[in-house]
Each structure stands twice: as C-alpha cells, then as structure tokens.
Amino acid sequence: MIELLKSIGFGLAVILPLANPLITVAVFLGISEDMSYARRQQESKMAALYVFIIMLVAYYGGQLVMHTFGISIPGLRITGGLIVAFIGFKMLFPQEPVHESNEAKCKSKELEQARGSSIAFVPLAMPTTAGPGTIAVIISTATTMNMNSGFPEWVLLVSPPITFALVSLLLWICLKGSGVIMRRLGHSGIEAISRLMGFLLVAMGVQFVINGGAELLAR
C-alpha cells in the first residue's frame, strides 16, 4: 500500500503543475458568463471526464504511437521538456490573460453563434488541462515507469488510473466551486499561483532535456 501511495504521489507531483486546475478555472469563468448554473455544472463534469479519458489514452496508447513513428525515448524526453519549458515560460511571463487565449476566443465566438456549443472538451480539457505538455510527460513517465521504476507490477497497473481519476476529481471540484475560488483568490492570486507553477514547469522541462541528452550521449 505504501508503494501505491508513493506512485500516486509521484504522478500527482508530475501532472498537477502541468494540468493546473486553477488556470482552467480562470478560462472557465471567462467564457461561461452567460451559462446557467445547471449548464456550468454539466460542463464541469464533462470536462473532468474528458481529461480522465485523454490521460488514460496517453498513458496506455502513447508507447504504441512512439513505436509506430519510430520516436525514441530520449527524443520524447527532449521534445516533451522543450514543450513543458515553453509552457512554463508563458505562465511566468504571460502576454495575455488566460481567458483571452486563442482557444478561449474561438470558443467564445462559437458560443455566441451556437448557444448549445460545449466548452468541456475544447478549451477546458484540451489544451488547457490535458494539453501537449501534459500528454508528452505522461507518455515519457509511462515509458520510464514500465522500464525501470522500482515499483511492483501491480502498482504500475493500479496507480495510473487512480492518479488520473484524482486529477480529474480535483478539476471537477475546482470548476464546480469556480466562483468561490475566484472570489477568494482573485485574478491576482490565480496569476501568482500560475507564475509559481510556471517556474516549476521551466525547471521540469530543463531537467527533461538534460535527462534526454544524457541518455543520447550514453548510447
């Protein structure tokens, strides 16, 4: 059980800075102003479900994609590290509010034209929560854990779905209480947390690049 908790804790520590539910809350509030309370709750549930599915597919199907296209593990680490570092720099030095991103603007226009349009998959689930950086890190982590993790086999089988479910649950809770969170933290509070997460992502991205480069040199 301790090994399982360690594995889940490791997964959360890796994924949460990238997923960053508070950023999704800011996007959600920015483009759902005209929605009813019931509609917001429905979109929150669907967004959490989509994030869970995306992460599962990335974890279990990512290695198949790598083998199909001949992508090496060091190459994936370096690419993922560059993406994560780029996302981190954007969070550290934002040029526009998160709810004014291209994805949010496009979805806002779509909502104006079609009131029944959903925001759960785009932009809440992808790319805001489970974007390219999150997917790249999940695939890289899956490969590493399967090859040399030190965890028992049953832990590697059970912990990923639990980890993804916890991330999705946290996202749903944050979206469900988005109004309260925004009132308590305010835009400045969310921005401060976002910049802290951005710093962590830059550090993680650089470390991924270093690890990938070291693996290439060791070959």
N, C-alpha and C positions, 0 to 999 in steps of 0.2 A: 504493500500500500504506500509506503514511503517513496519507493521508486516511481510509482504512478503520480504521486503528488509533485515530485521533483520534475518529472517530464511535463506535466501540465503547467507548472510554474515557469519552466523554461519556455514553453510555447507561448504563454501569455506575455512573458517579458519580451519576446521577439516580435510578436504580432501587434500588440496594443499600441506601441509608438507609431507604427505604420497605419493601423486602422483608425486610431484616434477618434473615438465616437464623438468627442466634443466638436470637432470640425464638422462632422456630419450633422450635428445639432444646428450649427450656425447655417449650413446650407439648407437644411430642412425648414428652419424658421424663415429664411429669406425667400423661399419660393412657395410656401404653403399658406400665405397670409389669407387667401380667400377661401380656403378649405374649411369645411365644417369639422367639428370635433370628432365625429364618428369617422369621417374620411381620413383625418390625420392618424387616428388610431389604426385604421386598416392599412394605411401606407407604411406605418411604423412596423407592423407585424410582417408585412410582405418584404420590406427592406431587410429585416433581420433574417428572414428565411432565405432570401436570395444570397445574402452574404455567407450563410452557412453552406449553401449548395456550391457556390463559387470556390470556397476554400476546400471543400471536400474534393471537388473535381481537380483542383490544382494539386492537391496532395497525392491523390491516387492516380491521376492521369498525366501528371507533369513529366514523370520519367519516361512514359511511352512517347510523348512528344519529343523529348530530348533524343531518344534513340532513333526516332523516325527521321529527324532532321540532322542527326549527327552532331548534336551540341554536347561538348564536353563539360564535365563538372567545373573545372577551373574557368572555362568560358562563361558558364552560367553565373558563377560567383562574381566574376569581374563585371559582367553586364548588370546583374542584379545590384551589385554595390554601387555602380555608377548611377543607376536609376534611383536607388534609395538616397544617395548623397544629393542628387539633383532635387528630389522632393524635399529633402531636409533643408537645402539652401532656400527653396521657395517659401518654406514655412518660417525660416529665420528672417528672411528679408522679403516679406510679401509686397507685391506691387499693386494688389487689389484685394478687397475683401473676399473671403471665400465664397460668399453667396453671390458674388458677381463674376465667378469663373465662367469660362466659355460654356461648359456643360450646363451650369445653372441658368445662364442667359438663354441658351437654346431651349431648355425645358420650360422656362418661364414663358417664352413665346409660344411654345406648343400648348401650354396650359391655357393661354389666352384664346387660342384658336379652337381648342377642343377641351371642354371642361372635364370630360371623362378620362383625360390622359393621366397615366400613372407616373409617379416620380420615384417609385420604390426601387426599380432596377437601375435606371439612369435618372439622376446622377447619384442617388443615395448609396446603393450597393456598389455600383461601379461607375466612375472610378474613385468616388470619394472615400469609401471604406475599403473595399477589396479591389484596389487598383493594380497597375502593373508592378509597382514595388512590392506590395503585399504578396502577389502571386509569385513573383520571382523568388522572394525569400522563402515562401512555403515550399516551392519545388526544391530549392537548394537545401533547405533544412531536412526535407523528406529524404533526399539522397544521402545526406550526411548521417542521419539517424539510422537509416537502413544498413549503411556500410560499417559504421564504427561509432556507436553511441554509448555502449556500456550498459544500456537498459535491457531488461529481459524482453523476449519476443512478444509476450502477451501485453506488456506495457506499450510497446510500439504499435500494437494493434488497437488498443483501447483508448490511449491518451489523445490521439489527434481528433477524433470526433467529439470527445468531451471538451477539449480545448476550443475547437471551433464553435461548439454549442455555447460555451461560456462567453466567448467574444460576441456571438450573435445575441445572447441574452442581455449582455451589458449594453449593446447597441440599442436593443428594443427598450430597455429601461430608460436610457438617456433620451431617446426620441419621444417616448411616452411622457416623460417629465421635462420635455424641452423648454416649455415656458418657465417652469420653476428654475431650471438650471440657468437660463439666460437672465432671469431676474436676480438670482443670487450672484452669479459671476460677472454678468455684463459682458459687453463686447471686449472690453479691455482685459478682463480676466481670462476669457477664452483665447484672446490673442497672446497673452503671456504664457499660458499653458502650451499653445501651439508652437511658440518660439522655443520653449524648453524641449518639446518633442522634436522640433526641427534640429536642434543641436545634437540630440541623441541619435537621430537618423543619419546626420552627417558622419558622426563617429562610427556608427554601424556600417555605413556604406564604405568608408575608407578601410575599415577592418576587413570587410568582404573582399575588397580589391587586393589588399595585402595578402590575404589567405589564398586567393585565386592565383596571384602572381607567384607566391611561394610554391604552390603545387605545380605550376607550369615549369618553374626552374628546377624543381626536384625530379622532373621526368627525364 
